[in-house]
Amino acid sequence: MMWKWLGALLLFPVQMVYLVVKAAVCLVLPPKLRDLSRENVLVTGGGRGIGRHLAREFARRGARKIILWGRTEKCLKETTEEIRLMGTECHYFICDVGNREEVYRQAKAVREKVGDITILVNNAAVVHGKSLMDSDDDALLKSQHINTLGQFWTTKAFLPRMLELQNGHIVCLNSVLALSAIPGAIDYCTSKASSFAFMESLTLGLLDCPGVNATTVLPFHTSTEMFQGMRIRFPSLFPPLKPETVARRTVEAVQMNQAFLLLPWTMHVLVILKSILPQAALEEIHKFSGSYTCMNTFKGRT
């Protein structure tokens, strides 16, 4: 037993070096991308914003079927027609992911009408955009139900069949605000931090599940209606991401089986700074960058 333990201890740093070198090589050499031609992709919040661009990108890259979930039929119908014009089979279902019974009911309807889902993209989200004391209690609950608990229900609905098929992928469109919160979006930041923990736990839990993987995407501020009115101090230095860019990088991450993706890459610096700087220094960074007051002009989706 002692020799076995000692062997594992000596092998561990070698494994770490190998994995770091392997990751560095993958950054240089073009990776082999997963074929999507047999995949049925379900996108929550798929009628507009990043969700619509995700549906387009999966269709563009050859996904077999696209299924859209959302609460606004007009947007869902428009996106469905657009995807069909691209030559990809597409269906939509009205579903509020914050409603557990509705998620399970519509998941059953999807399986019966379309077939098994092999890629689930949890994209649906809302933001209240107010401080804690100015927030309505029901609006706070709504943010947690949709942004966090909704992922519990959708994943529980579709993951069991993925495990049976030994083919599946759970994707979460999160936010860098899960790692670095800002004032004025306490509901959103809290829900995204919870969602990040959910995905981190899920990703580790799938290590022993062949063929089933997970991807968490943490983008910087993206120019969509949801965060309309949000302003940062140096937009030239930190321009908002384009939703089509987030969608493209997300699908690529799925095809490369990348567990976590920060967008843009400079957000890695933020993670490092949060780990080493004292709180007073981090507060000064927030004030200097304008993130401390960026939600003062927030309007949100109209």
Secondary structure, DSSP 4 states (H G I P E B T S, - for coil): -HHHHHHHHHHHHHHHHHHHHHHHHHHHSPPPPPP-TT-EEEEETTTSHHHHHHHHHHHHTT-SEEEEEES-HHHHHHHHHHHHHTT-EEEEEE--TT-HHHHHHHHHHHHHHT---SEEEE-------S-TTTS-HHHHHHHHIIIIIHHHHHHHHHHHHHHHHT-EEEEEE--GGGTS--TT-HHHHHHHHHHHHHHHHHHHHTTTSTTEEEEEEEE--B-SGGGTT---S-TTTSPPBPHHHHHHHHHHHHHTT-SEEEESTTHHHHHHHHHHS-HHHHHHHHHHHTTTTGGGG-----
